Amino acid sequence: MTLALLFFNYTLILTRLKLNCSSILVRLIYHELNITTMYVHRIIEDKFLKIAERYPVVALVGPRQAGKTTMLKQLMKRYNASYVLFDDPDARRLFDEDIKKFMVQYMEGYDLTVLDEIQYCKDAGSKLKYLADTGHRIWVTSSSEILLSKDILSYLVGRVGILRLYPFNIHEFIRAKGYRVVDDEIIRRAIWEHALYGGFPRVVLEDSVEMKKEYLKNLHETMIMKDVTRTFSIDDIGAIERFSRYIAINSGALFSYTNASNIIGVSYQTVRKYLDAMVKSQIVLEVPPFFTNRTKEISKQPKVYFLDSGLRNSVAGVYPVNLSGELFENYVFSELVKTGFVPKYWRTKAKAEVDFVVEKNGKIIPIEVKLHASPEKVERGLRAFIEKYSPEIAVVVTYLGEKGERRIGNTDVMFGDLMELHNMLAQV
């Protein structure tokens, strides 16, 4: 039964019982109906459709609940299309055991087939190649990086276009909230909520703070149970939960396998396995160092951040009323990733440091993240980077600080909020 029909039936019952239709029950149904039916257009839609014109297979990869299925169901309305979810054991069994019967059952007579969560299937690469070579157009989704492994991609060379869909970025967040007038105060408030609860669509569209927290809690448990333990054959759920909390509390710090091993109480090799599983499940990402001189700059030790700052807060068990520097740094990191950058960090052995370094069009751009900042003061770490590398521009992204610009040597140092960071990077 659809939510619309369910709402009609409940309203009819309450009317016959002469109850007030503004009751809590009716308002809750209205609320769920609005969340379910509202669609927020994603920034990558146009790019996705252009790639779909050029390749028989398009793979959309992203974290669980980032909106992959919702977007594809919206876009497939343009076509005579079928949809298959591989959480369905019958569909998965037929795909695994007899691809020709699967093709007859689910694909014949359609111009396009959407195969959702294909990472659960066996020999997906060879079977997708067969389906593409027999003239079928296919869109596939996966919440695991396993889809992009050599075992699968080697079969699809020249046949597949790959895109990533992440939780809402700040622009999509503002669109989802329905803001018509956006000034500095609204942007600041939007950044606060977005950093605190993250960008997963269902969380963004939920008004209740308690429900936001409940969704994030359930989402993390699902990711651990389905994407991590099941996909990567991890039996010790308690240990992987402790590990995820360790990362949440220490996000943005230099990551030590030995230290994590001692604190979590598992072997060094197990820590490596856990981190690899969480990266491939797109819960966290490793950030490598940027360096050109191994003797003076850190060249090996990574940092680890959560892909979604709201999920990070849920795992850490803390939703601070005022954004902390560590949380804001994780948030800016996630926004850089959603924009398509692969951030690195820079640190010398003398402990001069820049939070992030990104590259675009052959240019390196250092980015400092500060809750409070002023063009009157440029931190020692950023000055050291500018002195060594002389980038054309450097960016200080701030939450409550002053906006402005100053020149140091041959570098324009720009101070602005997150929205201005997006605009500045777009112009490089």
N, C-alpha and C positions, 0 to 999 in steps of 0.2 A: 504494500500500500504506500503511495507517495505521501510526503508530508502535507502537500496541499489537500489531498483527500482526507488524510488523518485530521487535519485541522477542521475541515468542513464537518466531519462526523462528530468531533468533540463539541464544536459550536452548536450543532443541532441538538445533541444530547443535553447540553447545559441550558439551551433555550427552552426545551420541553420541561426541564426540571425547574424552570423559572429562576435560574441562577444568573448572576451578573457576569456577562461575557468579558468583563475586564478583570476577571479573577486571575489569580497567580497562574493557574494551569493554562488558561488561554494565552496569557502574556508570554509564558515560557514557550508555547508552541509557535506563536508568532516569531519569537526570538530565534528558535531553531530554523524556522522556515526562511527567515531573512538571511541567516548565515549560509544555509544550504544553497539558496538560489542566487545569491550575489556572486558575480564573477568579476574579478579584477584582472584586467588585461595585463599581460606580462610584457616586459620590454623586449624579450628575445623572440616574440611571435613572428615578426616580419622576417627576421633572419632565418628562423626555423622553416618557414614556408619557402623561402628562396632555396635553401639547401634541399628541401624535399622535392623540388623540381629537378634537381641535378643528380640525385642518388636514389637507387631503388630501396635502400635501407637507410633510415635515419634513427640514430640512437640518442635518446635523451637520458642523461645520467644526472642524478642528484640525490640529496638525502631523502630519506623517508619523510612523507608529509610535506615536502617542499612545494607541491602543487603540480607535479608532472602529469598525473592522470587527469586532473581537472583541466589543465591546459590542452592536452591532446583530445579529450572528449569535446572540448569547445571547438577546436580546429577541425576535427573530423566531421563536423556537421556540414562542412562544405563538400563532402564526398559521399559516395555510396560505400560506406565503410562498416567493417565489423570490429568488435572489441573482444579480446580474450584476456582474462586475468589468470595468471598462473598460480595464484593462491588456490584456484579450483583444482582439486586433485585429479579429476577426470580429464580436464584439458591438459594438465601437465603430463599425465600418464600417456595420453595419446601422442603428444609431441615427442616424448621420450622413446616410445616403443614403435611407432609407425607414422613417420612424417607424411606419407602420402595420404593416409586416412585422415590425419589431422588437417591436411590441406583441403580435402573434400568436405570435411565437417565444418570447418571454420572460415575458409578463405574463398572457395569457389563461388562465383557470382558477385564478388565484391571487387571494387577498384582499389581498395586499401584495407589493410588489416593492422590493428594496433595490438601489439603483444606486450602486456604489462607485467613487469617484474620477471623478466626472462632469466635472471641469474639463478633461479631455482631449477632450470631445465638442464638436461644432460646434452653434451655435444652441441651446444647452441650455435657455435661458429659454423660448422659444416652444414647444419640444417638450415640456417639462415642463408647461406650461400646457395643451397639447392633451391630454396624458395625464391630467392632473387633471380637466379638463373632460369627459372621456369616462368618468369614474367610477372611476378607479384611485387607490389609495392608494400613496404612494411615499415611501420614505426614501432620501435621497441623502447621500453624503459627499463631502468635498473637503479636500485638504490645502493648498489655495490660497484666498486671499481673493478670487480672481477670481470665484468663485461668488457673492460678495456684491456684485458690481459692478452699476451701474445697468442695463447691457445685459441682465443676467439677471433681477435682482430686479423690474424694471419690469413684466415679464410675470406675476409671481407675487404681486402685491399682493392681500392677502386670502386667499391660497391656501397660504402657506408659514409655518411656524414655524421659527425658527433658534436653534440652540444651539451652544455651543462645548465641545469636549472637549480638555482639556490633559493632559499627562503627570500621573502620580499626584501629588496634593498630600500633605502630611505625614500627614493622617488615612488616606488610601488607602495610603500607604507603610507605615504601621504595621500596617494590616490585612493587606497583602500579606506582610509579614514574619511574621505569625502571633503577634505578641506578645499574651500573655494578661494579664500584669501589667505595667502601665506606671508607672514611677516617674521621678523627675527624672533619674537616671543613664541609664536606657533612652531617655528622650526626648532627652537630650543626644547619646547615641551615634547615635540614629536621625537627628537633624538633621545630625550630622557626615557620615554616609554619604549622606544624601539630598542635601545640598549638594554633596558631592564628586562623586557619580556621577549625580545628577539623578533624574528621575521616570519616564523612559520604561519602560513595563512590563517589557519583556524584559530591560532592564538591571537593574531592581530585583529580578527573580526569579532572576537569575543569581548564583551564589555566588562564582564565580571572579573575582578582581579583574582578571586579565589579559583574561578574556572580556568583562567589563564595558567595559574600555577598547577592546577590539576592536569590540564592537557600536557604541559611540559613534563611533569612527573611521569605520566603514562607513556609519553612519547619516548622518553629515555629508557624506560623499562622495556618497551617494545623493541627499540633499537638494540639493546643489549641482548634480549632473549632471542630475537629472530635474526637480526643482521650479523651480530657478532658471535654469539655462542653457537648458533645453528650453522651458519655459513663457514665458520673457521674452526669448528669442532673443539670448542672450549667448554670444559666441564665444570670448572670452579667458578660459579657465578659470583660468589662472595668476593673472590680475589679480583675479578674484572670490575666489579662495582667499586672496590676500594681503589683500584688503579684509576678509574675514571674520576673519582673524587679527588685523588691526588693531583691529577692534571688540572682539574677545575680550580683548585685552590692555588696552584702554582703556574697558572697560565701566564705566558710571557716571560717566565724565568728561564735561565739556561737549564736545559734538560739533561739530567745525569741518569743513565741506566743503572749505575751502581747504587746511587742514592734511592732511586725508586724501588729497586730490588730489596734493599734493606728495610725500607719503610713498609712496603706492601707485604713483605714476607714470602716472596717467590724468587725463583732464580733469575739471573741476568737474561738468559735465553727466553724465559717466559715473559719478561717485561718487553723484550723485542717483539715477541709474537703478539702480545696484547696491543702494543702501539700500532703495529702493522695492521691488525684487524680493525682497530678503531679508525685509522686513516682510510683504509679501503671501504669501510662502512660510512665514510664521510661524516663522522662525528667530530673528529679533530683533524688538524693539519699540522704537519711539520714545517717549520720555517728555517731554512739553512742560512748560514752566515754569508755575507758578501765580503769578498777579500781579493786582494791582489798581491799581498805580501804575507806569506805564511809565518815569517819570523816575528812580525809585529801585530798581525791581526788574527783574531780567532777564525779558524778555517774548517772546523769539524763539528763542534757541539751545536745541536739544533735548539730551537725553542719550539714549544707546542702551544697552539691555541685551539679553542673550540670554534667550529665553523659558525655557530649561532650563539650569541652572547646570552640570550634568554635560557637556552639549554645549559650553558655553563653555570648560570646562577642557580638553576634548579638542582643541578648535580652538587654544587657547593652548598646548597641549602641556605643561601643568603640573597635577599633582594634589597639592596641598600636604598634608603630613601634618597640619599645623595650619591651620585655616581662617584666611584673611586677611580683613581688613576689607572689601576690594573684593568678594571672593567671597561673603561673608556678605550684603553689601548686594544683590548680584545675586540671591542665593537668596531673600531676603525679598521682593524685587520680584516674582519669579516666583510666590511664594505669594499675594501680593496679587492678581495677575492671575487666578490659578486660582480665587480666592474671588469673582471678579466685579467687582473694583474696577478703576478706570482711574487709576493713580497719576500724579501730577505731582510736580515738585520745586519747591522755593522757594529763591531766592537773591537777595540784594540786591546792588547795585553796590558796596556796602561789604564784600561777601563774607561776610555772615551767611547761613547756609544750613541748610535742613532737608531731609533725604534724600527724604522722600515726603510728599505731601499727598493725602488721599483725601476724598471727599465721600459722605455717606450721610444720607438723609432730610433734606436741606437743611443738614446740619451739616458743617463742615470739621474734619478730624482730622489734625494733624501727626504724623508718625512718624519718629523717629530710630532708626538702626540702629547698635548698638555691640557689639563683641565683649565688652567689659568695661564695666559701668556700675553706678552706685550712686545711690539716691535722694538721697544727700547732695550729688550734683553734677549740676546741669542745665546743659548746654552753652550757650554764648553764642548760637548760632544759634537754638536752640529757645526760649530766653528772649526773643529779639528777635521771633520769630513770635508768641509768646503776648502780648507787650506790644502788638503791632500789631493782632492779630485776636481776642484773648480767646476762644479756642475753649473749649467745655465740658470737653473732655478732650484730652490729648496723651499719646502712647504712646512709650516707649523700649523697643524690643525688643532683647534682649541674649542672647548665647550663654552666656557664662560669668559674667555679672554678677549683682548682687543683685536680688532682687525686692522690691517695695514700692510706696509711693505717697506723694506729697506735693502740697501745694497751692501754686500760684504765682498770685497775683491771684485771678481767678475761674476758674482752670483746674486740674482734677485731673490731675496728671502721674503716669501709671502705668508701672511698670517690670516687665517680665516676659519670659518666653521666647516662642518662636513659637506654641506651643499656646495660651498665654494671650492672645497677640495676636488669634488667631482668635476666642477667646471674648469678648474685650473688644469687638471690632468687631461681633460678632453681637448684642450687647446694645444697640448704639446705635440 
